[in-house]
Amino acid sequence: MSVLYNYLLSLVRTLASIAAGWLVTQAVRLGIQVDSALVVSALTSAFAAVYYAVFRFAELHISSRFGWLLGYAEPPQYQDALG
C-alpha cells in the first residue's frame, strides 16, 4: 500500500478517537456543569486516549472488527526505515 494511503488511514483513526473523546465529554457535561476549558480539554484528551487504547487492544486481541470503531478496520502498515 502507498505511503499516502497509510498516512491518511492513520489520520482517520486518530480523528475518530478524538471525535469519540469529544462526544463522551459532551455527554458527561449534560449531567455536570463544567465551566473550565482546561477541565473540558483534559477530559476530552483522556476519553480519546482511553477510547483508542481500548479499541486498539480489542482489535488486536479479540477481533479485527473492532477497528471500525477507530474509523477503519485495518491499522496502517508502516515500513521500517531500513526496508
Contacts in CASP RR format, 6 or more apart in sequence:
PFRMAT RR
TARGET T0000
AUTHOR 0000-0000-0000
METHOD contacts of the structure
MODEL  1
MSVLYNYLLSLVRTLASIAAGWLVTQAVRLGIQVDSALVVSALTSAFAAV
YYAVFRFAELHISSRFGWLLGYAEPPQYQDALG
1 77 0 8 1.000
6 76 0 8 1.000
6 77 0 8 1.000
6 78 0 8 1.000
7 76 0 8 1.000
9 72 0 8 1.000
9 74 0 8 1.000
9 75 0 8 1.000
9 76 0 8 1.000
10 76 0 8 1.000
12 71 0 8 1.000
12 72 0 8 1.000
13 52 0 8 1.000
13 67 0 8 1.000
13 70 0 8 1.000
13 71 0 8 1.000
13 72 0 8 1.000
13 75 0 8 1.000
13 76 0 8 1.000
14 52 0 8 1.000
16 69 0 8 1.000
16 70 0 8 1.000
16 71 0 8 1.000
17 48 0 8 1.000
17 49 0 8 1.000
17 51 0 8 1.000
17 52 0 8 1.000
17 70 0 8 1.000
18 44 0 8 1.000
18 48 0 8 1.000
20 47 0 8 1.000
20 48 0 8 1.000
20 51 0 8 1.000
20 69 0 8 1.000
21 44 0 8 1.000
21 47 0 8 1.000
21 48 0 8 1.000
21 51 0 8 1.000
22 44 0 8 1.000
22 47 0 8 1.000
22 48 0 8 1.000
24 47 0 8 1.000
24 51 0 8 1.000
25 40 0 8 1.000
25 43 0 8 1.000
25 44 0 8 1.000
25 47 0 8 1.000
28 34 0 8 1.000
28 43 0 8 1.000
29 40 0 8 1.000
34 40 0 8 1.000
34 43 0 8 1.000
52 70 0 8 1.000
55 66 0 8 1.000
55 67 0 8 1.000
55 69 0 8 1.000
55 70 0 8 1.000
56 67 0 8 1.000
56 70 0 8 1.000
56 75 0 8 1.000
58 66 0 8 1.000
58 67 0 8 1.000
59 65 0 8 1.000
59 66 0 8 1.000
59 67 0 8 1.000
59 70 0 8 1.000
59 73 0 8 1.000
59 75 0 8 1.000
64 73 0 8 1.000
64 74 0 8 1.000
65 73 0 8 1.000
67 73 0 8 1.000
67 74 0 8 1.000
67 75 0 8 1.000
END
